[in-house]
Amino acid sequence: MLIEVQVKTKSAHLSLVKTGTNKYRADLISPPHDDLANKELIKLIAGNFCIAKSLIRIKSGRRSKTKLLEIEIQA
């Protein structure tokens, strides 16, 4: 499954909001450097979808505010 996430870093709170079909907005506390925000995003997505972090991969947008995430669905 692919989802598109619009990321806002250095936010006051941590949140994930669905904005459309397979589209989300994530407010992250971490700054965008040293891959901290990407790690926090994966942890946030894993918690909200109740899956392991290892099942989530950033397919594109690693250095962008708009990211395409691939979530591996286990049957």
Secondary structure in CASP SS format (residue, H / E / C, confidence):
PFRMAT SS
TARGET T0000
AUTHOR 0000-0000-0000
METHOD secondary structure of the structure
MODEL  1
M C 1.00
L E 1.00
I E 1.00
E E 1.00
V E 1.00
Q E 1.00
V E 1.00
K E 1.00
T C 1.00
K C 1.00
S C 1.00
A C 1.00
H C 1.00
L C 1.00
S E 1.00
L E 1.00
V E 1.00
K E 1.00
T E 1.00
G E 1.00
T C 1.00
N C 1.00
K E 1.00
Y E 1.00
R E 1.00
A E 1.00
D E 1.00
L C 1.00
I C 1.00
S C 1.00
P C 1.00
P C 1.00
H H 1.00
D H 1.00
D H 1.00
L H 1.00
A H 1.00
N H 1.00
K H 1.00
E H 1.00
L H 1.00
I H 1.00
K H 1.00
L H 1.00
I H 1.00
A H 1.00
G H 1.00
N H 1.00
F H 1.00
C C 1.00
I C 1.00
A C 1.00
K H 1.00
S H 1.00
L H 1.00
I E 1.00
R E 1.00
I E 1.00
K E 1.00
S E 1.00
G C 1.00
R C 1.00
R C 1.00
S C 1.00
K C 1.00
T E 1.00
K E 1.00
L E 1.00
L E 1.00
E E 1.00
I E 1.00
E C 1.00
I C 1.00
Q C 1.00
A C 1.00
END
